[in-house]
Amino acid sequence: MSDEPEKKNDAAPRKRLDAAKGKVAELRIQNRQAIEEVKALHENAKKEKELRDAENQAVKNLKKAWQDQEHAAAHIKQELAAARKQTDAVPRGQNPQRLKAELEQLEWVQQTEALSKQEDREISKKVKAILKALPEAETASGTFQKIRELEKTLYAANDSARKTRQEMSQHAKKSDDHHKNHVTLLKKANSLSKKITERFKELDEKRAALMEEEQKIRDERKAERDSAKADREALKTERQHANTKAREKARLLAGKVLEKIKNGGKLTLEDLQIIQEAGIDLTA
């Protein structure tokens, strides 16, 4: 028998089997790619967390520096307030150098010019007033100088604290950005992990369906082979029956020819053919 019918019958199951195998292979590829993507997402999320933690540490360090600067500025403010309080009772505009120059001028007048008693008393009165005011003016001058220096120092301290605060805010914003990225990446990884789990479930179902299809095809092929074998056996049995009947018929006809020979009958060509088909050797 030809194998052509069996090949034709095998085409449809093979097509179904190839389609099932293709779907399983496709799911496996998708899952491998998704698993690699999840790994990359977790790795990037880890990096974002490290960057966030570094920014948080920078914020912590800057906060400590800012607090120290604020504390230093507060101390300068206290010194400045105390210095200003010292100058509250000192008249403004009393320059020690100007007072000394005025004192020298008055003393020169007293020593070089002929003065009346009244003029001498007026000049002496002014000299005493200057001598009394000069120590306070000198002290006030030093205090004012200190105030100016403290004001410059306070401005620098406040400016440093402002810059530190600004830098701290920048690092805090970067920390927030890295944290958002970290959370977003983890959400993506978790979402993709769920899809992978669902795809594994689908893959198990497809594998089970593939195994079932393979078993079905094996069963169908076995049934086809068994049917073909049964057909061959039936044909063989049928041929054997036909051969047996033909031999029996040949023996009966041969028996009649032999009987004819015994009775002295003349053999015909047909009689010889019957004897030959029956396998009888007349020369034996």
NORJO-V871509 format. One record per run of one state. SS is the DSSP state (2 for helix, 1 for strand, 0 for the rest). FROM is the first residue (numbers start at 1). LEN is the number of residues. If there is no record, write none. Layout:
BEGIN
ss->(SS & SS)
from->(FROM & FROM)
len->(LEN & LEN)
END
This chain:
BEGIN
ss->(0 & 2 & 0 & 2 & 0 & 2 & 0 & 2 & 0)
from->(1 & 4 & 87 & 96 & 113 & 117 & 263 & 269 & 278)
len->(3 & 83 & 9 & 17 & 4 & 146 & 6 & 9 & 7)
END
